[in-house]
Amino acid sequence: MSLISVTSLSRVFDVSKPWLNRVLERRPKALLTAVSEVDFEVAPRSTYALVGESGSGKSTIGRMLVGLLTPTSGEVEINGVNLATEQDADKVDAIRSDIQMIFQDPFASLNPRWRVRDIIVEPVVARGGDATGLAEKLLEQVGLSALDAGKFPHEFSGGQRQRICIARALSSEPKLIVCDEPTSALDVSVQAQVLNLMSDLKDNFGLTYVLISHDLTVVQHMADRIGVLYLGRLVEEASPEDLFANTKHPYTKMLLEAAPRMDGFGREATLPEGEIPDPINPPTGCAFHPRCPLATDVCKAERPKMRTINATRVACHLAE
């Protein structure tokens, strides 16, 4: 059984001007489709990565998984429970206690007025649990000192703050942690330390990660399954081995060619062509067809359905 099951998930934001402005300027409502009919499943104790360019809907999906945003349509089930429609409050509360999130900017997600001890134990205290000595124990587990519990967030470096965020996420003993670009604000050496720490904690605590990232080198080493997003649509899903060795979708190929490589000195990479379309007025058919070198008339007219080829799920008319 899957821990997470996402079915036809969509999220539309109303970005219209105020009503009076629309009337005077004779403009219709402006609706931005951030996520469009996304389907995927995440197995327990695995790492599922979502990758794509900025604006592809990665963070929006992450926020819907933890309940910070409500889907416009479709379903998100955590352990068989739909948090948006479930009527049993106790069941929803039990599922919510199993979910935590690590945000992209560690300093922005830490209360500057609170000491680290209070920040870490907040999820436990909010539910009336006993937090005696918990902060000190978790700080040591994430590679910091127990004496750091009495300090404030501004007294730490970026990598240390992210470790504090990880400690806070672990305090409620969750089963699922959604990691929204957890290392993008850190330098390369600290990134490696944080990623190694997350990998060790996953094994020690039996965690499930949904890892949101734009860095393909990170997800290649961390993920058990990778989903590639473009303009809010899932275009390809595969294991890291299949995705990097036998790419099916032209957009995924473009991402891989654009990524820096250690052996890439002097190589002539094909530069990405065109710009991401306006999500308020997306293209008909396949969203990638204005930038795709293989696009045909059917790509412009018909949205490709997700289908399985070997071990890869791909939404492309010309995947073969």
Residue pairs with C-beta under 8 A, 6 or more apart in sequence:
1 44
1 80
2 41
2 42
2 43
2 44
3 42
3 43
3 44
3 78
3 79
3 175
3 176
3 208
4 40
4 41
4 42
4 48
4 65
4 76
4 77
4 78
4 176
4 208
4 210
5 41
5 75
5 76
5 77
5 80
6 38
6 39
6 40
6 41
6 61
6 65
6 74
6 75
6 76
6 77
7 39
7 74
7 75
7 77
8 37
8 38
8 39
8 73
8 74
8 75
9 35
9 37
9 38
9 39
9 61
9 64
9 71
9 73
9 74
9 75
9 76
10 33
10 35
10 36
10 37
10 38
10 71
10 72
10 73
10 74
10 232
11 33
11 34
11 35
11 57
11 60
11 64
11 69
11 71
11 72
11 232
12 31
12 32
12 33
12 34
12 72
13 31
13 32
13 34
14 29
14 30
14 31
14 32
15 30
15 31
15 32
15 280
16 22
16 27
16 29
16 30
16 31
17 25
17 27
17 30
21 27
22 28
22 29
30 280
31 280
32 279
32 280
33 232
33 279
33 280
33 282
34 57
34 60
34 232
34 279
35 57
35 60
35 61
35 64
35 71
35 232
36 57
36 231
36 232
36 233
36 282
37 74
37 233
38 57
38 61
38 74
38 229
38 232
38 233
38 234
39 234
39 306
40 48
40 227
40 234
40 237
42 48
42 208
42 210
42 225
43 208
43 224
43 225
44 175
44 206
44 208
45 202
45 206
45 207
45 208
46 208
46 209
46 224
46 225
47 202
47 208
47 209
47 210
47 211
47 222
47 223
47 224
47 225
48 208
48 209
48 210
48 211
48 223
48 224
48 225
48 226
48 227
49 210
49 211
49 212
49 213
49 219
49 222
49 223
49 225
49 226
49 227
50 58
50 61
50 62
50 210
50 211
50 212
50 213
50 227
50 229
51 58
51 213
51 214
51 215
51 216
51 219
51 226
51 227
51 228
51 229
51 255
52 58
52 214
52 228
52 229
52 230
52 255
53 214
53 230
53 255
53 276
54 214
55 231
55 276
55 279
56 229
56 230
56 231
56 232
57 229
57 231
57 232
57 233
58 180
58 212
58 213
58 214
58 229
59 104
59 180
59 181
59 212
60 69
60 232
61 212
61 229
62 101
62 178
62 180
62 210
62 212
63 69
64 70
64 71
64 76
65 76
65 78
65 99
65 176
65 178
65 210
66 99
66 100
66 101
66 178
67 83
67 84
67 96
67 99
68 101
70 84
71 84
75 82
75 84
75 85
76 82
76 83
76 84
78 95
78 98
78 99
78 176
79 95
79 98
79 175
81 91
81 92
81 95
83 92
83 95
83 96
86 92
97 127
97 172
97 174
98 174
98 175
98 176
99 174
99 175
99 176
99 177
99 178
100 123
100 168
100 169
100 170
100 172
100 174
100 176
100 177
100 178
101 169
101 177
101 178
101 179
101 180
102 162
102 165
102 166
102 169
102 177
102 178
102 179
102 180
102 182
103 109
103 165
103 180
104 180
104 181
104 182
104 184
104 185
105 185
106 158
106 161
106 162
106 164
106 165
106 185
107 153
107 154
107 158
107 161
109 165
110 119
110 153
110 161
110 164
110 165
111 118
111 119
111 153
112 152
112 153
112 154
114 152
114 153
115 149
115 150
115 151
115 152
116 135
116 139
116 148
116 149
116 150
116 151
116 152
116 153
116 164
117 135
117 136
117 149
117 150
119 153
119 164
119 168
120 134
120 135
120 138
120 139
120 149
120 164
120 167
120 168
120 171
121 131
121 134
121 135
121 171
122 168
122 171
123 168
123 171
123 172
124 130
124 131
124 134
124 171
124 172
125 131
127 172
131 171
134 171
135 149
135 167
135 171
136 146
136 149
137 146
138 167
138 170
138 171
139 145
139 146
139 148
139 149
139 164
139 167
140 146
141 167
141 170
141 201
142 163
142 164
142 166
142 167
142 170
142 197
142 201
143 163
143 193
143 197
144 160
144 163
144 164
144 167
148 156
148 160
153 161
153 164
156 164
157 190
158 185
158 186
158 187
158 190
159 186
159 190
159 193
159 194
162 182
162 183
162 185
162 186
162 190
162 194
163 194
163 197
165 182
166 182
166 194
166 197
166 198
166 201
169 177
170 201
170 205
173 205
174 207
175 206
175 207
175 208
176 207
176 208
176 209
176 210
177 207
177 208
177 209
177 210
178 209
178 210
178 212
179 198
179 209
179 210
179 211
179 212
180 212
181 212
181 213
181 214
182 194
182 198
182 211
183 190
183 191
183 194
183 195
183 213
183 215
183 218
184 213
184 214
184 215
186 194
191 218
195 218
195 221
195 222
198 209
198 222
199 222
201 207
202 209
209 222
211 218
211 219
211 222
211 223
213 219
216 255
216 256
216 259
217 259
219 226
219 240
220 240
220 244
221 240
223 240
224 239
224 240
225 237
225 238
225 239
226 237
226 238
226 239
226 240
226 243
227 234
227 236
227 237
228 234
228 235
228 236
228 237
228 243
228 249
228 251
228 252
228 255
229 235
230 251
230 287
230 288
231 276
231 277
231 279
231 282
231 287
231 288
232 279
232 287
233 287
233 315
234 306
234 313
234 315
235 249
235 251
235 252
235 288
235 314
235 315
235 316
236 243
236 247
236 248
236 249
236 251
236 252
236 312
236 313
236 314
236 315
236 316
237 306
237 312
237 313
237 314
238 248
238 311
238 312
238 313
238 314
239 311
242 310
242 311
242 312
243 252
243 312
244 256
246 310
246 312
247 253
247 256
248 309
248 312
248 314
248 316
248 319
249 288
249 314
249 315
249 316
249 319
250 288
250 292
250 293
250 294
250 316
250 318
251 288
251 291
251 292
254 270
254 272
254 291
257 269
257 270
258 269
258 271
258 272
261 267
272 291
273 291
273 293
274 290
274 291
277 283
277 287
277 290
283 289
283 290
283 300
284 300
284 301
284 303
285 298
285 299
285 300
285 301
285 302
285 303
285 304
286 292
286 295
286 299
286 300
286 302
286 303
286 304
286 315
286 316
286 317
287 303
288 295
289 295
289 299
289 300
292 299
294 318
296 317
296 318
298 317
299 317
299 318
302 317
304 315
304 316
304 317
305 315
306 313
306 314
306 315
307 313
307 314
307 315
307 319
309 319
309 320
